[in-house]
Amino acid sequence: MSPFLRKVKTASGATAVQIVEKKRGVRTILEHLGSAHDEAGVAALMRVGQDKLHANQPTLDLPAQSGVRPGVAVIEAKSSRLLVEVVRDSWERLGFDVVDDEAFFQLVLARLVEPTSKLDSLRVIAELGLTPVHRNTFTNALRRCADKDYRDQVAQACFQHVWTDRGGDLSLLMYDVTTLYFETDTEDDLRRVGFSKERRVDPQIVGGLLVDRTGFPLEIACFEGNKAETHTIIPVVKAFQDRHQVADMVVVADAGMLSTANLDAINEAGLRFIVGSRVTRAPHDLAKHFHWHGTAFTDGQVIDTITQKRTAPDPDRLKTRKEPVWDPQQHPQAWRAIWQYSHKRAARDRKTLAAQRERAVAIVDGVRPAKKARFVKTTGQTASLDEASLQRATDLVGLKGYVTNITASTMPAAEVIASYHDLWRVEQSFRMSKSDLAARPIYHYLKDSIEAHLTIVFTALAIARDLQARTGWSLRKLVQALRPLQHVTIQLGGQQLQAEPRIPDDLTEILGKLGH
């Protein structure tokens, strides 16, 4: 029988590749080609063996290399070339090659593949098969990032990508904020202890992110850690507007941005807005409905009315059933308010209220320690259940409000609501930056380095969103699929051989979408 290739498991868990001959039922190892711990290495060894068999040279006396047994193939280099090419192609497709800085690209690449420290990024880059720049070059790249304003160049490229390659849809932009904390106890002018939804007490900064309706990033900014969220939206929106001379767009933000000053400023800038309304405004905004219809609502019911900016509602409004139609000239002291009722939201709200009531009763009865809680009313040293507040909250379950300066003739209520619901895309981008891109914690302590870190995250986020939009795969799934597919360089008897990874069918389709 002619010689053939055989793969066998070794005691170390590796896979050995051998050229074997079988005569009269007895197998004889003609040559041990080597062993590997991954699929790419095994594939490379199989390729070497096949070349030998095809050359009709099952046994060769090959010259020994230093530290290598004669005839054994040596893996000289491995690289995740496909992954690097996919990222670099997206980098160039988005126009980020305007930043001519290989060190900056490598920092972005490492952030996408395996978010880690600046120093450990050298390891990540080397494992991908690239020659990493010197650690000092990484440090200098952070400095260049500020000196040469890389963020401005990247933001311009992001805008151009949306404007040119994606049809220029900037009619709807979404804004949100998050906090990024530091592994330090020391505060300074930027890193401050402030409000944290996770109740952390570490110094932090507040990050503001502006994205388009698909979640693609357009602007990022950082503020002092103790800065109120409501004070961040105007600088970010105005920076975007000034940078790109965009006038006609709608800014969507959650109820945290709802302040009279903010809405006035956005309106005066010639922009339109849609923000979430606090449910506590419902009794005033829906006074007509409650007066004429009580607390009854039907699933999906929408009430299009007005909400006062500063002044108290006119008590005479209850004399008529019909809701007012907001008009900026007729109602200069009001905005348009849209309220929608949902059975599903009501069920969720009732469940939350039941838990809050149970907690309040436990505090009133002394079962739980006294602390500030909803529906607990304290008079002197006596705590009691606030039945009136509980009833008001019960009457408002299932309601969600939206405030806008867009007239009903321009945008129907259903479209306003749908536009606001797209806000999850900016939240998704923040989740991606904090989990997949590990934007926090931040280990830098100089302001320029912190700003550079945000620029790297911003750039990586744009590439991640681009790859996700074109493939339908998350960044994490794409990296997990591409990183193990390695190109291998093998040295055998003074001859250098190249081996390519076998691409699974599902990944072949994905790579086709990316032009590979």
Secondary structure, DSSP 8 states (H G I E B T S, - for coil): ---EEEEEE-TTS-EEEEEEEEETTEEEEEEEEEEESSHHHHHHHHHHHHHHHHTT-SS-----BTTB-TT--EEEEEE-HHHHHHHHHHHHHTTGGGS--HHHHHHHHHHHHS---TTTHHHHHHHTT-----HHHHHHHHHHHHHTTHHHHHHHHHHHIIIIITTT--SEEEEEEEEEEBS-S---SSSB----TT---S-EEEEEEEEETT--EEEEEEEETT--GGGTHHHHHHHHHHHHT--S-EEEE-GGG--HHHHHHHHHTT-EEEEEE-GGGHHHHTHHHHHHHTT---TT-EEEEEEESSS---GGGGG-SS-----TTT-TTEEEEEEEE-HHHHHHHHHHHHHHHHHHHHHHTTSS-----TTEEEETTEEEE-HHHHHHHHHTTTEEEEEES--TTTS-HHHHHHHHHTTHHHHHHHHHHHTTS---SB---SHHHHHHHHHHHHHHHHHHHHHHHHHS--HHHHHHHHTT--EEEEEETTEEEEE-----HHHHHHHHHTT-
